[in-house]
Amino acid sequence: MTGLVEQIKKIKEPIRKKINARLAVFSSFRTKSNQAWFSELCFCILTANSKAITAINIQKELGNKGFETCPSKDLIECIRRNKHRFHNNKAAYIVRARENVMKDFKTRVQHIIKSYGQKQAREWLVKSVKGIGYKESSHFLRNVGYFDLAILDRHILNLMVEDKIISEKPKTLTKKVYYENEEKLADIAAELKMTQAELDMSMWYLKTGEVLK
């Protein structure tokens, strides 16, 4: 179909194993605690407009419990110390998420997925959690073991432009635009017999040389 398909087919076996190992870690989240799920949500709040490695470092420093219990001033200081540009806003989003969605968070998300599907769970997250949109909500659901949604970050969109899957990088990812581009990737995933999550990690590797989360 595209040059991208051929590039992904040529990814070497050690990298494929690394991707599969990371996906297995994500799948294991389905049995983890509510606290671990909330920590992952906060990680995804931190990835918006920032590098993934910055959010990883903050999550490592705070631990799962820190997102749930740290006072706002300590959150701000930790985020600032790790050189995140938006320490005040991000801390405020995390505190607000604590107040609005933390209680029974995992149970609520899993109920929506079981009853209505992954896209509806994403819609609920976008509506309920200030500081995340479709990309970050998709990222969160992938990280807790649900693999049917595309994570349209700048690396993925740039690769889509380079491979002429889309003519230009969208200026704004509205719901309509997000769904249209997600469908394009769904077609490629189907051709490769991959989930959207496996395709995303393969594309991310092609663009960055890394396998992160």
C-alpha positions in Angstrom: 0.0 0.0 0.0 2.6 2.5 1.0 6.3 2.9 1.7 5.5 2.9 5.3 4.2 -0.6 5.2 7.5 -1.8 3.7 9.5 0.1 6.3 7.5 -1.5 9.1 7.9 -5.0 7.6 11.7 -4.4 7.6 11.9 -3.6 11.3 14.4 -6.1 12.7 13.4 -8.9 15.1 15.1 -7.5 18.2 13.1 -4.3 17.9 9.9 -6.3 17.3 10.5 -8.3 20.4 11.1 -5.0 22.3 7.8 -3.6 21.0 5.9 -6.9 21.9 7.5 -6.8 25.4 6.3 -3.2 25.9 2.8 -4.2 24.7 2.8 -7.0 27.2 3.5 -4.5 30.0 0.6 -2.4 28.8 -1.7 -5.5 28.8 -0.7 -6.3 32.4 -2.2 -2.9 33.5 -5.7 -4.4 33.2 -5.1 -6.2 36.5 -3.3 -3.3 38.3 -4.7 -1.1 41.0 -6.8 2.1 40.7 -3.8 4.0 42.0 -1.6 2.7 39.1 -4.3 3.6 36.6 -4.6 7.1 38.0 -0.8 7.5 37.9 -0.9 6.5 34.2 -3.6 9.1 33.5 -1.3 11.8 35.2 1.6 10.6 33.0 -0.5 11.2 29.9 -1.6 14.7 31.2 2.1 15.4 31.5 2.9 14.2 28.0 0.7 16.9 26.3 3.0 19.5 24.8 6.0 17.9 26.2 8.5 15.0 25.6 7.5 11.6 26.7 10.9 11.2 28.6 10.1 14.3 30.7 6.8 12.8 31.8 8.5 9.4 32.4 11.1 11.1 34.7 8.3 12.9 36.7 6.3 9.7 37.1 9.4 7.8 38.3 10.2 10.5 40.9 6.6 10.8 42.2 5.7 7.1 42.0 2.0 6.1 41.8 1.3 7.3 45.3 2.7 10.8 44.6 0.1 11.7 42.0 -2.6 10.7 44.5 -1.3 12.4 47.6 1.4 15.1 46.9 0.3 18.7 47.8 0.0 21.0 44.8 3.2 22.9 45.7 5.2 19.6 45.8 3.7 18.6 42.4 4.7 22.0 40.9 8.2 21.7 42.3 8.7 18.2 41.0 7.4 19.1 37.5 9.5 22.2 37.4 12.6 20.3 38.6 12.2 18.0 35.7 12.2 20.9 33.3 8.6 20.7 32.2 7.5 24.1 30.8 4.0 24.1 32.2 4.5 23.2 35.8 1.6 25.3 37.3 -1.0 24.2 34.7 0.0 20.5 34.8 -0.1 20.4 38.6 -3.5 22.1 38.5 -4.8 19.5 36.0 -3.6 16.6 38.2 -5.2 18.0 41.3 -8.5 18.6 39.4 -8.4 15.0 38.1 -7.9 13.8 41.7 -11.1 15.7 42.7 -13.2 14.7 39.7 -12.3 11.2 38.5 -9.8 9.5 40.8 -12.3 7.6 42.9 -13.1 4.2 41.3 -11.4 5.5 38.1 -10.3 2.1 36.8 -13.7 0.6 37.4 -15.5 3.4 35.6 -13.2 3.3 32.5 -13.4 -0.5 32.3 -17.2 -0.4 32.6 -17.5 2.1 29.7 -15.2 -0.1 27.6 -17.1 -3.2 28.3 -20.5 -1.6 27.8 -19.8 0.8 24.9 -16.3 0.3 23.5 -12.9 2.0 23.6 -13.9 5.0 21.5 -16.7 5.8 24.0 -14.2 5.5 26.9 -12.0 8.0 25.1 -14.9 10.4 24.7 -15.6 10.2 28.4 -12.0 10.9 29.2 -11.8 13.9 26.9 -15.0 15.3 28.5 -14.1 14.5 32.1 -10.4 15.2 32.4 -9.2 18.7 31.9 -5.8 18.9 30.2 -6.1 15.9 27.8 -7.6 15.6 24.3 -8.0 12.7 21.9 -4.3 12.0 21.6 -3.6 11.8 25.3 -6.8 9.9 26.0 -5.8 7.3 23.3 -2.3 7.2 24.8 -3.7 6.5 28.3 -6.0 3.7 27.0 -3.1 2.1 25.1 -0.9 2.2 28.2 -3.5 0.4 30.3 -4.0 -2.4 27.7 -6.5 -1.3 25.1 -5.1 -1.3 21.6 -7.7 -0.2 19.1 -7.1 3.6 19.1 -4.5 5.7 17.2 -2.2 8.1 19.1 -1.8 11.0 16.7 1.2 12.7 18.1 3.6 14.9 16.1 5.9 12.0 15.2 3.1 9.9 13.8 1.5 12.8 11.9 4.9 13.8 10.4 5.4 10.3 9.2 2.0 10.2 7.7 2.8 13.4 5.8 6.2 12.1 4.7 4.6 8.9 3.4 1.8 10.9 1.6 -0.9 9.2 3.7 -2.1 12.7 4.4 -1.3 15.8 2.4 -0.4 18.1 5.3 -0.1 18.0 9.1 -3.4 19.2 10.6 -3.3 22.6 12.2 -5.9 21.5 14.8 -7.0 17.9 15.7 -10.7 18.3 16.0 -12.7 15.2 16.7 -13.6 14.9 13.0 -10.0 15.3 11.8 -8.8 12.9 14.5 -11.3 10.2 13.5 -10.5 10.6 9.8 -6.8 10.2 10.3 -7.3 7.3 12.8 -9.2 5.5 10.1 -6.3 5.8 7.6 -4.0 4.2 10.2 -6.6 1.5 10.9 -6.5 0.5 7.2 -2.7 0.2 7.4 -2.8 -1.7 10.7 -5.3 -4.1 9.0 -3.0 -4.6 6.0 -0.1 -5.4 8.4 -2.3 -7.6 10.6 -1.4 -5.4 13.6 -3.3 -3.6 16.3 -3.3 0.2 16.2 -1.0 0.0 19.3 1.6 -2.1 17.5 1.4 0.1 14.5 1.9 3.2 16.6 4.9 1.8 18.4 6.4 0.7 15.1 5.9 4.1 13.5 7.2 5.8 16.6 10.4 3.7 16.4 10.9 4.5 12.7 10.6 8.2 13.5 12.6 8.4 16.8 14.7 5.2 17.1 13.1 4.5 20.5 10.6 2.2 22.1 9.1 4.1 25.0 5.5 4.3 26.3 
